[in-house]
Amino acid sequence: MGCRVRPRRGYVSRLAAVDLMRLADDAEEISRGYARRHGITRDAAWFLLKLQEEVGELTQAFLMRAGQARSKGHTQQEIEEMFRGELADVLCHVLLLARHHDVDLEEAVERKWLVWKPDPPTVRS
């Protein structure tokens, strides 16, 4: 998987601070160990369904955070931490899904999103 982040047409990604390739490698190592410990077969369906599960957990945390679901006894601070944690879970599972299918996320983001970013204005001397 090529999750490199590089400047494009003067664009510097804020994600450059986080090495997505290293994050994807770490997520893979952690996920592989989790699957081994729990006897889980990580096939194509598992990667997608696990992402869906995490999106559901993010939705629950979001609804609790917005006051549109029961807090289940959690404090607002705990709910905020749950929300941040579920966002991290979704990000890591997106990386795992992309890695499993050999998707170059940098290229995909450039083609799908960054093509819409206007070129920076030229500096006149």
Phi, psi and omega in degrees: 000134180253081179267046178286152175237121181221156178297147178220124179047045180082359182272129174241117183291139172294338179288351179301333179293335178249121178282101184297327179294317178294319178298318178296320177298315180296317179298320179298314180299315181294315181296318179299316178296318178300313181297319180296315181297328185254008177066036182261135173267118181269090177255182184304317180296319181300315182300317180289315182293325177294320175298316179299319177301315181293324176296322176297319178292324175296318179299316179298314179296321178298313180297320177296317181297323182275359181075021182251012175211159178300144179280349180053035177082002180279144174285165178299323178296318177295321179295318177300317179294321177299316180300312179298317180297320180290325174300317178297318178299315180297315179302311182296324179285332171296315178299318179296317179297315179297316180298316181300325183259014179053043177268126174277100185295325179301311180297317181297318179294318178300316182288325186269325187246308190289343175296339181272350180283126181294149175297145178295149179297146178281144180269126179265139179264000000 
